[in-house]
Amino acid sequence: MIKRDIIMRWTQELAKVMALLMGKDTKEALDLIDSAMRDQIGLDPDQLERMNHKELLDYLQQKDNLNLGQIEFIAGLFYEKYKRSGASDKVWSPHLAKAYTLLKHVHEHADTYSLDRKQKLDSMARELPD
């Protein structure tokens, strides 16, 4: 029950960030996403940008204070960066790859099944290049 409450809290935080992103131009939105990573999770967005998706997952798993809810929150932020970057479908994007890898990890290791998370994964998988 406690894990579920933590995940719900991080989902609410992500919803707040998404609400703030609405109506922002691209530069403002990307700055807001980076700020959320820094302020909400305490991670350096520039450092995360330099990592590939597998390095990122390994790095986040080694940080003992990050839970699955926080990793899902970070996945959501990377997916927003992908959408804001203007990358077209079927073009490889490091943001989309990071979001997909992180969300897939959460989906595979969460105690509860989430239909919403599964639908997001399926949607991302369709956007990834073959």
N, CA, C and O atoms as CSV, one atom per row, in Angstrom:
chain,resi,resn,atom,element,x,y,z
A,1,MET,N,N,0.811,-1.190,0.000
A,1,MET,CA,C,0.000,0.000,0.000
A,1,MET,C,C,0.859,1.260,0.000
A,1,MET,O,O,0.525,2.240,-0.667
A,2,ILE,N,N,1.959,1.240,0.742
A,2,ILE,CA,C,2.835,2.405,0.788
A,2,ILE,C,C,3.456,2.655,-0.580
A,2,ILE,O,O,3.538,3.802,-1.019
A,3,LYS,N,N,3.906,1.575,-1.276
A,3,LYS,CA,C,4.482,1.732,-2.603
A,3,LYS,C,C,3.473,2.358,-3.554
A,3,LYS,O,O,3.826,3.205,-4.374
A,4,ARG,N,N,2.234,1.945,-3.444
A,4,ARG,CA,C,1.199,2.491,-4.322
A,4,ARG,C,C,1.001,3.975,-4.042
A,4,ARG,O,O,0.828,4.756,-4.978
A,5,ASP,N,N,1.023,4.378,-2.784
A,5,ASP,CA,C,0.870,5.788,-2.434
A,5,ASP,C,C,2.023,6.618,-2.982
A,5,ASP,O,O,1.816,7.734,-3.458
A,6,ILE,N,N,3.237,6.076,-2.917
A,6,ILE,CA,C,4.404,6.784,-3.443
A,6,ILE,C,C,4.281,6.942,-4.951
A,6,ILE,O,O,4.550,8.016,-5.491
A,7,ILE,N,N,3.880,5.888,-5.624
A,7,ILE,CA,C,3.711,5.956,-7.075
A,7,ILE,C,C,2.625,6.964,-7.432
A,7,ILE,O,O,2.783,7.732,-8.381
A,8,MET,N,N,1.545,6.970,-6.696
A,8,MET,CA,C,0.470,7.937,-6.945
A,8,MET,C,C,0.968,9.370,-6.750
A,8,MET,O,O,0.609,10.264,-7.516
A,9,ARG,N,N,1.790,9.585,-5.730
A,9,ARG,CA,C,2.312,10.931,-5.476
A,9,ARG,C,C,3.182,11.397,-6.635
A,9,ARG,O,O,3.079,12.548,-7.058
A,10,TRP,N,N,4.042,10.514,-7.158
A,10,TRP,CA,C,4.903,10.893,-8.276
A,10,TRP,C,C,4.092,11.083,-9.555
A,10,TRP,O,O,4.429,11.927,-10.385
A,11,THR,N,N,3.045,10.317,-9.713
A,11,THR,CA,C,2.165,10.511,-10.863
A,11,THR,C,C,1.505,11.877,-10.788
A,11,THR,O,O,1.367,12.557,-11.804
A,12,GLN,N,N,1.099,12.280,-9.606
A,12,GLN,CA,C,0.508,13.608,-9.422
A,12,GLN,C,C,1.531,14.701,-9.715
A,12,GLN,O,O,1.188,15.724,-10.308
A,13,GLU,N,N,2.782,14.496,-9.305
A,13,GLU,CA,C,3.837,15.471,-9.592
A,13,GLU,C,C,4.045,15.603,-11.098
A,13,GLU,O,O,4.200,16.708,-11.618
A,14,LEU,N,N,4.045,14.457,-11.796
A,14,LEU,CA,C,4.190,14.488,-13.248
A,14,LEU,C,C,3.012,15.225,-13.880
A,14,LEU,O,O,3.193,15.989,-14.827
A,15,ALA,N,N,1.826,15.001,-13.369
A,15,ALA,CA,C,0.644,15.693,-13.890
A,15,ALA,C,C,0.776,17.208,-13.709
A,15,ALA,O,O,0.379,17.976,-14.585
A,16,LYS,N,N,1.328,17.631,-12.582
A,16,LYS,CA,C,1.538,19.070,-12.356
A,16,LYS,C,C,2.513,19.651,-13.382
A,16,LYS,O,O,2.296,20.737,-13.917
A,17,VAL,N,N,3.591,18.906,-13.644
A,17,VAL,CA,C,4.565,19.372,-14.633
A,17,VAL,C,C,3.915,19.452,-16.007
A,17,VAL,O,O,4.120,20.422,-16.737
A,18,MET,N,N,3.130,18.435,-16.364
A,18,MET,CA,C,2.462,18.434,-17.665
A,18,MET,C,C,1.498,19.619,-17.786
A,18,MET,O,O,1.394,20.243,-18.843
A,19,ALA,N,N,0.808,19.913,-16.706
A,19,ALA,CA,C,-0.116,21.047,-16.728
A,19,ALA,C,C,0.635,22.352,-16.950
A,19,ALA,O,O,0.163,23.227,-17.676
A,20,LEU,N,N,1.793,22.485,-16.334
A,20,LEU,CA,C,2.596,23.683,-16.526
A,20,LEU,C,C,3.128,23.790,-17.950
A,20,LEU,O,O,3.316,24.893,-18.464
A,21,LEU,N,N,3.373,22.642,-18.592
A,21,LEU,CA,C,3.912,22.639,-19.945
A,21,LEU,C,C,2.910,23.130,-20.985
A,21,LEU,O,O,3.291,23.637,-22.040
A,22,MET,N,N,1.643,22.975,-20.680
A,22,MET,CA,C,0.611,23.360,-21.647
A,22,MET,C,C,0.701,24.863,-21.906
A,22,MET,O,O,0.710,25.666,-20.974
A,23,GLY,N,N,0.764,25.214,-23.138
A,23,GLY,CA,C,0.797,26.610,-23.515
A,23,GLY,C,C,2.187,27.224,-23.524
A,23,GLY,O,O,2.330,28.408,-23.832
A,24,LYS,N,N,3.207,26.457,-23.198
A,24,LYS,CA,C,4.567,26.981,-23.201
A,24,LYS,C,C,5.195,26.754,-24.573
A,24,LYS,O,O,4.876,25.779,-25.254
A,25,ASP,N,N,6.091,27.660,-24.975
A,25,ASP,CA,C,6.820,27.394,-26.212
A,25,ASP,C,C,7.877,26.334,-25.927
A,25,ASP,O,O,8.104,25.975,-24.772
A,26,THR,N,N,8.516,25.839,-26.965
A,26,THR,CA,C,9.427,24.699,-26.832
A,26,THR,C,C,10.553,24.971,-25.854
A,26,THR,O,O,10.832,24.136,-24.993
A,27,LYS,N,N,11.202,26.108,-25.965
A,27,LYS,CA,C,12.343,26.422,-25.089
A,27,LYS,C,C,11.897,26.468,-23.631
A,27,LYS,O,O,12.555,25.893,-22.764
A,28,GLU,N,N,10.786,27.148,-23.356
A,28,GLU,CA,C,10.270,27.213,-21.983
A,28,GLU,C,C,9.909,25.833,-21.459
A,28,GLU,O,O,10.194,25.505,-20.307
A,29,ALA,N,N,9.284,25.029,-22.303
A,29,ALA,CA,C,8.863,23.688,-21.891
A,29,ALA,C,C,10.073,22.814,-21.555
A,29,ALA,O,O,10.069,22.111,-20.544
A,30,LEU,N,N,11.098,22.856,-22.391
A,30,LEU,CA,C,12.289,22.049,-22.138
A,30,LEU,C,C,13.005,22.509,-20.872
A,30,LEU,O,O,13.520,21.687,-20.114
A,31,ASP,N,N,13.038,23.816,-20.643
A,31,ASP,CA,C,13.627,24.337,-19.406
A,31,ASP,C,C,12.838,23.870,-18.189
A,31,ASP,O,O,13.422,23.537,-17.158
A,32,LEU,N,N,11.520,23.845,-18.305
A,32,LEU,CA,C,10.659,23.396,-17.217
A,32,LEU,C,C,10.880,21.909,-16.916
A,32,LEU,O,O,10.894,21.505,-15.753
A,33,ILE,N,N,11.052,21.105,-17.953
A,33,ILE,CA,C,11.316,19.680,-17.774
A,33,ILE,C,C,12.647,19.478,-17.048
A,33,ILE,O,O,12.738,18.693,-16.104
A,34,ASP,N,N,13.675,20.195,-17.498
A,34,ASP,CA,C,14.983,20.091,-16.832
A,34,ASP,C,C,14.894,20.534,-15.381
A,34,ASP,O,O,15.510,19.933,-14.501
A,35,SER,N,N,14.138,21.571,-15.138
A,35,SER,CA,C,13.955,22.065,-13.770
A,35,SER,C,C,13.263,21.013,-12.904
A,35,SER,O,O,13.621,20.832,-11.740
A,36,ALA,N,N,12.284,20.330,-13.462
A,36,ALA,CA,C,11.576,19.280,-12.710
A,36,ALA,C,C,12.526,18.142,-12.356
A,36,ALA,O,O,12.469,17.610,-11.247
A,37,MET,N,N,13.400,17.766,-13.287
A,37,MET,CA,C,14.372,16.712,-12.983
A,37,MET,C,C,15.299,17.138,-11.848
A,37,MET,O,O,15.609,16.360,-10.945
A,38,ARG,N,N,15.725,18.378,-11.919
A,38,ARG,CA,C,16.656,18.879,-10.921
A,38,ARG,C,C,15.980,19.062,-9.569
A,38,ARG,O,O,16.514,18.630,-8.547
A,39,ASP,N,N,14.814,19.694,-9.552
A,39,ASP,CA,C,14.153,20.056,-8.303
A,39,ASP,C,C,13.391,18.899,-7.655
A,39,ASP,O,O,13.461,18.720,-6.439
A,40,GLN,N,N,12.668,18.116,-8.449
A,40,GLN,CA,C,11.835,17.053,-7.894
A,40,GLN,C,C,12.622,15.794,-7.548
A,40,GLN,O,O,12.309,15.115,-6.570
A,41,ILE,N,N,13.647,15.480,-8.350
A,41,ILE,CA,C,14.375,14.233,-8.166
A,41,ILE,C,C,15.810,14.479,-7.711
A,41,ILE,O,O,16.436,13.591,-7.132
A,42,GLY,N,N,16.327,15.655,-7.961
A,42,GLY,CA,C,17.695,15.963,-7.558
A,42,GLY,C,C,18.744,15.398,-8.500
A,42,GLY,O,O,19.851,15.066,-8.077
A,43,LEU,N,N,18.396,15.289,-9.784
A,43,LEU,CA,C,19.327,14.765,-10.782
A,43,LEU,C,C,19.735,15.874,-11.744
A,43,LEU,O,O,18.974,16.809,-11.996
A,44,ASP,N,N,20.933,15.757,-12.269
A,44,ASP,CA,C,21.446,16.723,-13.232
A,44,ASP,C,C,20.977,16.328,-14.634
A,44,ASP,O,O,21.422,15.310,-15.165
A,45,PRO,N,N,20.086,17.118,-15.241
A,45,PRO,CA,C,19.559,16.746,-16.560
A,45,PRO,C,C,20.636,16.661,-17.638
A,45,PRO,O,O,20.532,15.844,-18.552
A,46,ASP,N,N,21.676,17.504,-17.539
A,46,ASP,CA,C,22.749,17.448,-18.533
A,46,ASP,C,C,23.494,16.122,-18.460
A,46,ASP,O,O,23.856,15.552,-19.490
A,47,GLN,N,N,23.721,15.632,-17.251
A,47,GLN,CA,C,24.384,14.349,-17.067
A,47,GLN,C,C,23.519,13.217,-17.636
A,47,GLN,O,O,24.028,12.306,-18.288
A,48,LEU,N,N,22.216,13.284,-17.384
A,48,LEU,CA,C,21.302,12.250,-17.889
A,48,LEU,C,C,21.238,12.268,-19.413
A,48,LEU,O,O,21.115,11.218,-20.043
A,49,GLU,N,N,21.320,13.463,-20.006
A,49,GLU,CA,C,21.278,13.601,-21.466
A,49,GLU,C,C,22.463,12.902,-22.131
A,49,GLU,O,O,22.328,12.339,-23.217
A,50,ARG,N,N,23.623,12.940,-21.475
A,50,ARG,CA,C,24.836,12.368,-22.064
A,50,ARG,C,C,24.840,10.837,-22.032
A,50,ARG,O,O,25.605,10.211,-22.765
A,51,MET,N,N,24.015,10.239,-21.210
A,51,MET,CA,C,23.977,8.784,-21.097
A,51,MET,C,C,23.072,8.191,-22.174
A,51,MET,O,O,22.085,8.804,-22.581
A,52,ASN,N,N,23.426,6.981,-22.632
A,52,ASN,CA,C,22.475,6.300,-23.508
A,52,ASN,C,C,21.397,5.666,-22.615
A,52,ASN,O,O,21.509,5.707,-21.390
A,53,HIS,N,N,20.370,5.089,-23.215
A,53,HIS,CA,C,19.235,4.613,-22.419
A,53,HIS,C,C,19.609,3.474,-21.466
A,53,HIS,O,O,19.055,3.386,-20.370
A,54,LYS,N,N,20.522,2.619,-21.858
A,54,LYS,CA,C,20.927,1.525,-20.966
A,54,LYS,C,C,21.785,2.041,-19.808
A,54,LYS,O,O,21.621,1.598,-18.672
A,55,GLU,N,N,22.697,2.974,-20.089
A,55,GLU,CA,C,23.506,3.575,-19.028
A,55,GLU,C,C,22.624,4.311,-18.026
A,55,GLU,O,O,22.859,4.265,-16.819
A,56,LEU,N,N,21.611,4.986,-18.548
A,56,LEU,CA,C,20.697,5.732,-17.688
A,56,LEU,C,C,19.979,4.798,-16.718
A,56,LEU,O,O,19.907,5.076,-15.520
A,57,LEU,N,N,19.451,3.700,-17.233
A,57,LEU,CA,C,18.754,2.747,-16.368
A,57,LEU,C,C,19.698,2.191,-15.304
A,57,LEU,O,O,19.335,2.107,-14.131
A,58,ASP,N,N,20.899,1.815,-15.711
A,58,ASP,CA,C,21.877,1.313,-14.738
A,58,ASP,C,C,22.178,2.361,-13.674
A,58,ASP,O,O,22.241,2.046,-12.486
A,59,TYR,N,N,22.361,3.591,-14.098
A,59,TYR,CA,C,22.662,4.685,-13.171
A,59,TYR,C,C,21.524,4.893,-12.172
A,59,TYR,O,O,21.762,5.030,-10.973
A,60,LEU,N,N,20.304,4.915,-12.665
A,60,LEU,CA,C,19.153,5.150,-11.789
A,60,LEU,C,C,18.928,3.983,-10.827
A,60,LEU,O,O,18.512,4.189,-9.686
A,61,GLN,N,N,19.199,2.765,-11.282
A,61,GLN,CA,C,19.036,1.606,-10.412
A,61,GLN,C,C,20.079,1.609,-9.295
A,61,GLN,O,O,19.813,1.114,-8.200
A,62,GLN,N,N,21.250,2.157,-9.559
A,62,GLN,CA,C,22.295,2.200,-8.547
A,62,GLN,C,C,22.040,3.262,-7.491
A,62,GLN,O,O,22.560,3.170,-6.379
A,63,LYS,N,N,21.248,4.261,-7.827
A,63,LYS,CA,C,20.926,5.299,-6.848
A,63,LYS,C,C,19.886,4.714,-5.888
A,63,LYS,O,O,18.739,4.485,-6.269
A,64,ASP,N,N,20.292,4.480,-4.660
A,64,ASP,CA,C,19.445,3.752,-3.727
A,64,ASP,C,C,18.213,4.530,-3.270
A,64,ASP,O,O,17.308,3.944,-2.675
A,65,ASN,N,N,18.158,5.819,-3.533
A,65,ASN,CA,C,17.005,6.582,-3.070
A,65,ASN,C,C,15.909,6.720,-4.124
A,65,ASN,O,O,14.888,7.352,-3.857
A,66,LEU,N,N,16.091,6.151,-5.303
A,66,LEU,CA,C,15.069,6.244,-6.337
A,66,LEU,C,C,14.178,5.009,-6.319
A,66,LEU,O,O,14.666,3.879,-6.320
A,67,ASN,N,N,12.877,5.232,-6.304
A,67,ASN,CA,C,11.936,4.116,-6.350
A,67,ASN,C,C,11.325,4.031,-7.752
A,67,ASN,O,O,11.605,4.870,-8.608
A,68,LEU,N,N,10.504,3.034,-7.976
A,68,LEU,CA,C,9.912,2.845,-9.303
A,68,LEU,C,C,9.031,4.030,-9.704
A,68,LEU,O,O,8.949,4.374,-10.883
A,69,GLY,N,N,8.382,4.642,-8.736
A,69,GLY,CA,C,7.558,5.814,-9.037
A,69,GLY,C,C,8.392,6.963,-9.568
A,69,GLY,O,O,7.982,7.656,-10.499
A,70,GLN,N,N,9.550,7.166,-8.984
A,70,GLN,CA,C,10.434,8.229,-9.442
A,70,GLN,C,C,11.009,7.910,-10.822
A,70,GLN,O,O,11.153,8.801,-11.658
A,71,ILE,N,N,11.334,6.648,-11.056
A,71,ILE,CA,C,11.832,6.254,-12.374
A,71,ILE,C,C,10.737,6.448,-13.426
A,71,ILE,O,O,11.014,6.868,-14.550
A,72,GLU,N,N,9.509,6.142,-13.056
A,72,GLU,CA,C,8.392,6.369,-13.982
A,72,GLU,C,C,8.208,7.862,-14.245
A,72,GLU,O,O,7.898,8.263,-15.367
A,73,PHE,N,N,8.394,8.672,-13.226
A,73,PHE,CA,C,8.322,10.126,-13.362
A,73,PHE,C,C,9.378,10.607,-14.359
A,73,PHE,O,O,9.081,11.424,-15.230
A,74,ILE,N,N,10.601,10.108,-14.235
A,74,ILE,CA,C,11.682,10.491,-15.142
A,74,ILE,C,C,11.364,10.039,-16.568
A,74,ILE,O,O,11.629,10.765,-17.526
A,75,ALA,N,N,10.797,8.842,-16.705
A,75,ALA,CA,C,10.398,8.349,-18.030
A,75,ALA,C,C,9.396,9.300,-18.668
A,75,ALA,O,O,9.491,9.606,-19.857
A,76,GLY,N,N,8.436,9.765,-17.878
A,76,GLY,CA,C,7.446,10.707,-18.393
A,76,GLY,C,C,8.075,12.016,-18.845
A,76,GLY,O,O,7.658,12.599,-19.846
A,77,LEU,N,N,9.081,12.474,-18.106
A,77,LEU,CA,C,9.763,13.707,-18.489
A,77,LEU,C,C,10.544,13.524,-19.791
A,77,LEU,O,O,10.547,14.413,-20.643
A,78,PHE,N,N,11.205,12.373,-19.944
A,78,PHE,CA,C,11.924,12.119,-21.193
A,78,PHE,C,C,10.957,12.002,-22.371
A,78,PHE,O,O,11.270,12.440,-23.478
A,79,TYR,N,N,9.791,11.415,-22.136
A,79,TYR,CA,C,8.808,11.313,-23.222
A,79,TYR,C,C,8.315,12.707,-23.617
A,79,TYR,O,O,8.114,12.980,-24.801
A,80,GLU,N,N,8.123,13.574,-22.650
A,80,GLU,CA,C,7.727,14.955,-22.961
A,80,GLU,C,C,8.825,15.664,-23.740
A,80,GLU,O,O,8.535,16.426,-24.663
A,81,LYS,N,N,10.082,15.424,-23.381
A,81,LYS,CA,C,11.196,16.025,-24.131
A,81,LYS,C,C,11.167,15.540,-25.577
A,81,LYS,O,O,11.394,16.316,-26.505
A,82,TYR,N,N,10.888,14.259,-25.759
A,82,TYR,CA,C,10.785,13.705,-27.115
A,82,TYR,C,C,9.686,14.409,-27.899
A,82,TYR,O,O,9.903,14.830,-29.035
A,83,LYS,N,N,8.516,14.538,-27.302
A,83,LYS,CA,C,7.387,15.164,-27.994
A,83,LYS,C,C,7.680,16.629,-28.308
A,83,LYS,O,O,7.290,17.126,-29.364
A,84,ARG,N,N,8.358,17.315,-27.407
A,84,ARG,CA,C,8.660,18.741,-27.592
A,84,ARG,C,C,9.809,18.980,-28.557
A,84,ARG,O,O,9.949,20.080,-29.091
A,85,SER,N,N,10.639,17.956,-28.787
A,85,SER,CA,C,11.828,18.143,-29.619
A,85,SER,C,C,11.492,18.251,-31.101
A,85,SER,O,O,12.325,18.681,-31.900
A,86,GLY,N,N,10.293,17.867,-31.463
A,86,GLY,CA,C,9.890,17.942,-32.865
A,86,GLY,C,C,10.360,16.761,-33.693
A,86,GLY,O,O,10.278,16.796,-34.921
A,87,ALA,N,N,10.847,15.720,-33.047
A,87,ALA,CA,C,11.279,14.531,-33.780
A,87,ALA,C,C,10.062,13.875,-34.425
A,87,ALA,O,O,9.008,13.744,-33.803
A,88,SER,N,N,10.224,13.474,-35.654
A,88,SER,CA,C,9.100,12.848,-36.350
A,88,SER,C,C,9.072,11.354,-36.055
A,88,SER,O,O,10.050,10.777,-35.582
A,89,ASP,N,N,7.941,10.750,-36.343
A,89,ASP,CA,C,7.807,9.305,-36.151
A,89,ASP,C,C,8.872,8.575,-36.962
A,89,ASP,O,O,9.276,9.016,-38.038
A,90,LYS,N,N,9.304,7.466,-36.421
A,90,LYS,CA,C,10.265,6.564,-37.057
A,90,LYS,C,C,11.650,7.189,-37.222
A,90,LYS,O,O,12.464,6.689,-37.998
A,91,VAL,N,N,11.922,8.275,-36.502
A,91,VAL,CA,C,13.271,8.826,-36.428
A,91,VAL,C,C,13.785,8.504,-35.035
A,91,VAL,O,O,13.112,8.792,-34.046
A,92,TRP,N,N,14.977,7.907,-34.944
A,92,TRP,CA,C,15.494,7.513,-33.640
A,92,TRP,C,C,15.694,8.738,-32.780
A,92,TRP,O,O,16.285,9.726,-33.214
A,93,SER,N,N,15.203,8.671,-31.568
A,93,SER,CA,C,15.337,9.763,-30.620
A,93,SER,C,C,15.873,9.206,-29.312
A,93,SER,O,O,15.319,8.244,-28.780
A,94,PRO,N,N,16.949,9.799,-28.780
A,94,PRO,CA,C,17.453,9.321,-27.491
A,94,PRO,C,C,16.443,9.541,-26.369
A,94,PRO,O,O,16.408,8.769,-25.411
A,95,HIS,N,N,15.625,10.581,-26.476
A,95,HIS,CA,C,14.624,10.834,-25.440
A,95,HIS,C,C,13.556,9.739,-25.432
A,95,HIS,O,O,13.151,9.267,-24.369
A,96,LEU,N,N,13.109,9.346,-26.609
A,96,LEU,CA,C,12.097,8.292,-26.700
A,96,LEU,C,C,12.683,6.958,-26.233
A,96,LEU,O,O,12.014,6.207,-25.523
A,97,ALA,N,N,13.914,6.658,-26.620
A,97,ALA,CA,C,14.549,5.409,-26.194
A,97,ALA,C,C,14.699,5.369,-24.675
A,97,ALA,O,O,14.475,4.327,-24.060
A,98,LYS,N,N,15.072,6.485,-24.069
A,98,LYS,CA,C,15.223,6.538,-22.611
A,98,LYS,C,C,13.870,6.370,-21.931
A,98,LYS,O,O,13.741,5.616,-20.967
A,99,ALA,N,N,12.872,7.069,-22.433
A,99,ALA,CA,C,11.536,6.965,-21.841
A,99,ALA,C,C,11.027,5.532,-21.917
A,99,ALA,O,O,10.487,5.009,-20.942
A,100,TYR,N,N,11.196,4.899,-23.065
A,100,TYR,CA,C,10.715,3.531,-23.259
A,100,TYR,C,C,11.451,2.547,-22.338
A,100,TYR,O,O,10.820,1.707,-21.698
A,101,THR,N,N,12.773,2.652,-22.274
A,101,THR,CA,C,13.566,1.748,-21.436
A,101,THR,C,C,13.183,1.876,-19.967
A,101,THR,O,O,13.017,0.872,-19.275
A,102,LEU,N,N,13.043,3.108,-19.493
A,102,LEU,CA,C,12.699,3.326,-18.087
A,102,LEU,C,C,11.291,2.826,-17.775
A,102,LEU,O,O,11.074,2.166,-16.759
A,103,LEU,N,N,10.337,3.141,-18.647
A,103,LEU,CA,C,8.962,2.720,-18.403
A,103,LEU,C,C,8.824,1.200,-18.487
A,103,LEU,O,O,8.059,0.599,-17.733
A,104,LYS,N,N,9.556,0.590,-19.393
A,104,LYS,CA,C,9.521,-0.874,-19.503
A,104,LYS,C,C,10.075,-1.507,-18.225
A,104,LYS,O,O,9.534,-2.500,-17.737
A,105,HIS,N,N,11.144,-0.936,-17.688
A,105,HIS,CA,C,11.706,-1.435,-16.428
A,105,HIS,C,C,10.673,-1.338,-15.301
A,105,HIS,O,O,10.492,-2.287,-14.538
A,106,VAL,N,N,10.008,-0.210,-15.203
A,106,VAL,CA,C,8.989,-0.037,-14.159
A,106,VAL,C,C,7.878,-1.055,-14.354
A,106,VAL,O,O,7.438,-1.689,-13.395
A,107,HIS,N,N,7.423,-1.214,-15.588
A,107,HIS,CA,C,6.331,-2.149,-15.883
A,107,HIS,C,C,6.704,-3.581,-15.480
A,107,HIS,O,O,5.877,-4.324,-14.952
A,108,GLU,N,N,7.945,-3.948,-15.735
A,108,GLU,CA,C,8.388,-5.319,-15.434
A,108,GLU,C,C,8.622,-5.558,-13.943
A,108,GLU,O,O,8.568,-6.704,-13.495
A,109,HIS,N,N,8.878,-4.512,-13.171
A,109,HIS,CA,C,9.245,-4.688,-11.763
A,109,HIS,C,C,8.214,-4.158,-10.768
A,109,HIS,O,O,8.381,-4.329,-9.561
A,110,ALA,N,N,7.172,-3.530,-11.249
A,110,ALA,CA,C,6.154,-2.994,-10.341
A,110,ALA,C,C,5.341,-4.128,-9.724
A,110,ALA,O,O,5.126,-5.172,-10.340
A,111,ASP,N,N,4.901,-3.895,-8.504
A,111,ASP,CA,C,4.082,-4.891,-7.806
A,111,ASP,C,C,2.662,-4.965,-8.364
A,111,ASP,O,O,1.988,-5.988,-8.249
A,112,THR,N,N,2.229,-3.876,-8.962
A,112,THR,CA,C,0.876,-3.837,-9.505
A,112,THR,C,C,0.931,-3.615,-11.015
A,112,THR,O,O,1.816,-2.932,-11.530
A,113,TYR,N,N,-0.020,-4.200,-11.697
A,113,TYR,CA,C,-0.135,-4.040,-13.142
A,113,TYR,C,C,-0.876,-2.751,-13.428
A,113,TYR,O,O,-1.882,-2.451,-12.785
A,114,SER,N,N,-0.388,-1.992,-14.384
A,114,SER,CA,C,-1.045,-0.752,-14.763
A,114,SER,C,C,-1.400,-0.800,-16.244
A,114,SER,O,O,-0.516,-0.872,-17.099
A,115,LEU,N,N,-2.670,-0.762,-16.538
A,115,LEU,CA,C,-3.127,-0.749,-17.922
A,115,LEU,C,C,-2.669,0.526,-18.620
A,115,LEU,O,O,-2.295,0.496,-19.792
A,116,ASP,N,N,-2.698,1.645,-17.902
A,116,ASP,CA,C,-2.244,2.921,-18.463
A,116,ASP,C,C,-0.765,2.841,-18.849
A,116,ASP,O,O,-0.382,3.282,-19.933
A,117,ARG,N,N,0.054,2.288,-17.979
A,117,ARG,CA,C,1.485,2.149,-18.260
A,117,ARG,C,C,1.697,1.251,-19.474
A,117,ARG,O,O,2.535,1.546,-20.325
A,118,LYS,N,N,0.938,0.151,-19.557
A,118,LYS,CA,C,1.047,-0.773,-20.686
A,118,LYS,C,C,0.661,-0.084,-21.992
A,118,LYS,O,O,1.312,-0.292,-23.016
A,119,GLN,N,N,-0.375,0.721,-21.966
A,119,GLN,CA,C,-0.799,1.446,-23.165
A,119,GLN,C,C,0.263,2.457,-23.597
A,119,GLN,O,O,0.516,2.623,-24.791
A,120,LYS,N,N,0.884,3.134,-22.626
A,120,LYS,CA,C,1.959,4.075,-22.953
A,120,LYS,C,C,3.131,3.337,-23.596
A,120,LYS,O,O,3.706,3.807,-24.578
A,121,LEU,N,N,3.481,2.178,-23.035
A,121,LEU,CA,C,4.578,1.387,-23.605
A,121,LEU,C,C,4.264,0.967,-25.038
A,121,LEU,O,O,5.119,1.067,-25.919
A,122,ASP,N,N,3.056,0.504,-25.268
A,122,ASP,CA,C,2.664,0.082,-26.616
A,122,ASP,C,C,2.721,1.259,-27.582
A,122,ASP,O,O,3.161,1.108,-28.722
A,123,SER,N,N,2.282,2.421,-27.136
A,123,SER,CA,C,2.324,3.620,-27.964
A,123,SER,C,C,3.770,4.008,-28.287
A,123,SER,O,O,4.088,4.339,-29.429
A,124,MET,N,N,4.627,3.968,-27.293
A,124,MET,CA,C,6.054,4.289,-27.513
A,124,MET,C,C,6.696,3.281,-28.449
A,124,MET,O,O,7.483,3.658,-29.317
A,125,ALA,N,N,6.371,2.005,-28.287
A,125,ALA,CA,C,6.960,0.956,-29.130
A,125,ALA,C,C,6.609,1.194,-30.593
A,125,ALA,O,O,7.428,0.948,-31.479
A,126,ARG,N,N,5.404,1.667,-30.847
A,126,ARG,CA,C,5.002,1.963,-32.233
A,126,ARG,C,C,5.789,3.142,-32.800
A,126,ARG,O,O,5.997,3.227,-34.010
A,127,GLU,N,N,6.227,4.049,-31.931
A,127,GLU,CA,C,6.965,5.232,-32.390
A,127,GLU,C,C,8.455,4.965,-32.582
A,127,GLU,O,O,9.126,5.694,-33.312
A,128,LEU,N,N,8.981,3.908,-31.922
A,128,LEU,CA,C,10.396,3.598,-32.060
A,128,LEU,C,C,10.672,3.056,-33.471
A,128,LEU,O,O,9.858,2.323,-34.034
A,129,PRO,N,N,11.814,3.422,-34.024
A,129,PRO,CA,C,12.155,2.873,-35.345
A,129,PRO,C,C,12.434,1.378,-35.243
A,129,PRO,O,O,12.802,0.881,-34.179
A,130,ASP,N,N,12.263,0.683,-36.325
A,130,ASP,CA,C,12.476,-0.773,-36.344
A,130,ASP,C,C,13.917,-1.146,-36.149
A,130,ASP,O,O,14.252,-2.331,-36.140
